[in-house]
């Protein structure tokens, strides 16, 4: 005997637009520090490459600590206050000030004090970002149950995300060069970028209430979410969790319990582990390329401003390709489309290794192909994550979306951070020479080779490696849609 499906919830254009606009903030914060922060430390403040990598890594390790706690707190907010909006609002308002402070270091204080300044400011900025990002990621699973609607919602989010990457990746260096002085240029960039990031986040907070009302509609239909979870689990031949109905995300409300909830999400959801491992390796690869782009522009293409053209080459094709990956996913499945995008990206990244022998404008063609594939690497796993969350809810009951979001954000930010760490290790190993804003140096050939390999061979190898956990992702369209009929 079948069961009644939850109400058919389709997201409105307004909700889709406001949710997508949040990616102006997430794209800006994910792009600009990854692009310029390591370079800012090594080539403006005179911080050694290895120390610069340590600073970025410590900030991201802090993300791993704080994200699961924020996930549990946002689940508690949803249960107690009916919305995830509170933490999102705090993060959106605090981030602009903290972001500007990160790039406001007076060079006269010296490399050691400058490094400490950046570390503290960036730790606080990362905390503000987590307060917004963790609940933001949890929202799609609450906005709609439909498999294809989630693809649409996340596709448009990635369209805006790719636009934000272009805006900040190309526009940030332009702002930096407007004053003609690196110190005031970085400050101007930090202020303007921080305000734009904060505005994007602020607009997206409005959908948090919409998600809660939609979730409440499920209960209003006559069946509690917990009861539906048990019934849906039985309908697909799975055993219902005896703990359904309890607040799994915040068992006791303490920090220890919050981390226990995050650990339990990893233990009990095989699809989540597979998807997270895939996305982590790809975040490491793209973080490595992102951190290396400015070095590639300066020392291989011999123009600090060439980083703007690199980003145009990367993101312009991604803007066009993002909806196309959604179409492909509807035809062959999200997981197969994701694998296809990963393969194309790896080949395109690997082709840039020829810059070792013949750097030139042809690099932009390889980067453009990688950009078209990058749209799939962003939109498809983001569209798969709500499926994982709803699959878990069917087996164990609702209330864990924030915990999933916290672990996901921790994995993503750690991957991007380790990309910068790997780059800094390669630079230090190959003899890269740090400098202050008023110094001129000549880099050794080994350092130039390290920059190219960090942009080509290493990212390609990481993306190919990510296909191993992706092959273990077993959720398919039928697994999701069978619970709605």
Secondary structure by P-SEA (a helix, b strand, c coil): ccccccccccccaaaaaaaaaaaaaaaaaaccccccaaaaaaccccccaaaaaaaaaaaaaaaaacaaaaaaaaaaaaacccccaaaaaaaaaaaaaaaaaaacccccccaaaaaaaaaaaaaaaaaaaaacaaaaaaccccccccaaaaaaaaaaaaaaaaaaaaacaaaaaaaaaccccaaaaaaaaaaaaaaaaaaaaaaaccaaaaaaaaaaaaaaccccaaaaaaaaaaaaccccccccccccccccccaaaaaaaaaaaaaccaaaaaaaaaaaaaaaaaaaaaaaaaaaaccccccccaaaaaaaaccaaaaaaaaaaaaaaaaccaaaaaaaaaaaaaaaaaaccccccccccaaaaaaaaaaaaaaaacaaaaaaaaaaaaaaaaccccccaaaaaaaaaaaaaaaaaaaaaaaaaaaaaabbbbbcccbbbbbcaaaaaaaaaaacaaaaaaaaaaaaaaaaccccccccccccc
